[in-house]
Amino acid sequence: MPRIIREADIAWEGTVSRGSGVVTASSSGAFELPVTIASRVGDPDGKTSPEELLAAAHASCFVTSLGSELHRAGAPAERVDVHCTITMDEVEGKGHLIVHSAIAARVVAPNATREILDAATKAADEGCPLSALIRASATVTVNATLEGGT
């Protein structure tokens, strides 16, 4: 696989507490999303946060990894739904840190067995670069359920 580089930009106006910004996917142009401090610590009110973006990134990374592993195992998925929950908490002496990422996957794969899904899930987690990145300072849990398998 070639080296992959992606970029994002944010422009922020005002103070941290009363200002706001717009984060942009500068590599692809796929999104421009509003960000505020309130969206991090309180009601998102239609704005995103770094933690929500991390959840989206981890879910996206995992879903492509799991799809590839199922295909490699001869049990390609018809559909994979992944939900990721990022938890940030105050850690004594360190401040606020990401402490956990929980992946919940629902897989529709007619040729899969529970054993195939379990092996693919483990390999997908091990092969997902964002799982590795998060695991360097937090915990990652993965739970996958199979629908329509054998």
N, C-alpha and C positions, 0 to 999 in steps of 0.2 A: 504494500500500500504506500502511495506517495505521502510525503509530508503534507499535513493539512494545516492551513492557517485561516482563521476566521477573525473578524474584527467587529467591534461595536463602539459606538461613541455616545456620550451623554453631554448635553448642554444644560447647565443649571443656572437659574437666575434667582437672586435673593438669598436670604439667610437659610441655613439648614432647616430651622424650625418653621419658617414661613414661606420659604421658596419652593420651587418645583423645577423639575427637569423633564427632558424627553430623551429616552434611550432609543438609539437607532441601530438597526442591524446594517452596519456600513458595508459589509462584504456582499450581502445579498439584496439589501433594500426591502427585505421581507416584512419588517415592522418598524413602527415608530410608536413607542409606548410612554405615556406619562408616568412620572415617578414623583412621590413626595415622601417626606419622613413619616407622615401619618399613615401612608400605605404600608410602611414597614412595621410600625408599632401599634397601629389601631385599625380603624375601619378603612379598608382599601378604597372605597368610594370610586370604583371604576379605574383605579390606577394600580400599577404593578409595583413590585419590590424586587430587590436582588434575590431574596429567598424564593419568591414565586418563579423567577426566571431560572434559578437553579433547579427547582422542582421540574420545570418544563424541560430543561436540558437533560436532567437525569432520566426522566421518563422517555424522552426521545432517544437517548443513547441506548437505554435498556431495550426498548421495543425493537430497534433495528438489530441489536445483538441477539435477542431471543428469536426473532424471525429467521435470522441467518442460521442459528444453531438448529432450529426445528427443520429447516430445509436440508441442512447437511445430514440430519438424522433420518431423512426420507419421510418426514411427516410435516410437510409444509402447512402453515396455518392459513386458514381462510380469513381469520380476523384475530387481532390481538388488541385488547384494551389495557392500558397501563395507567394507573393512578399513582402519583408520587407525593408523599407528604414530607416536607422538610421541617425539622424542628430546630429552632434556635432558642437557647436558654442561657441564663446567666450562670457562668461557671466561676466558682469561688477563686478569687485571685487572678482571674483571666478576663473577666468581662463577658460580654455576650458572644457566644460561639454557636456554630452549627454543631449540634450534638447527635443528630440522627436523620437518616433518610429511609423512609419506608416505601418499598415498591410493592404494589398489589397488581398482579396481572391476571387477566381473564383471557383464556386462549380457546379458540374454536379451531380444532385441527382434527379432522375425521380419522386420519391414520395414526394419530398419536396414542400412546398408552401413558399411564401415570409415570412409568419408569422413564420413558422417553422425555416426557415433560420435565421431570425432576432433573435428569441429566442435562437437558438443554438449558434449564433455568440456572443451574449451577455454573455451567460453562458461559452463559450469557453474562451473569454477574461478574465472573472472573475476567471476561473479555471486554467489559464495558469500561472505558477509560474514566468515566465520571464516577463509577462505583469505586474505582481505585483511588481517585482523587479525594473523594469524600471520606473513604475509609482511612485515609492517612491521619485524620484528626477526629473522626466521629464513627458511629456505627451505621451499618447498612443492613436492613433486613429485606428479604424478598419472599413473597408468598404468591404462588401461581395456582390457579384453578383451571381445570380442563373441562370444556363442554364439547360434546360431539365426538369424543375420542373413543377408542376401542378398549 
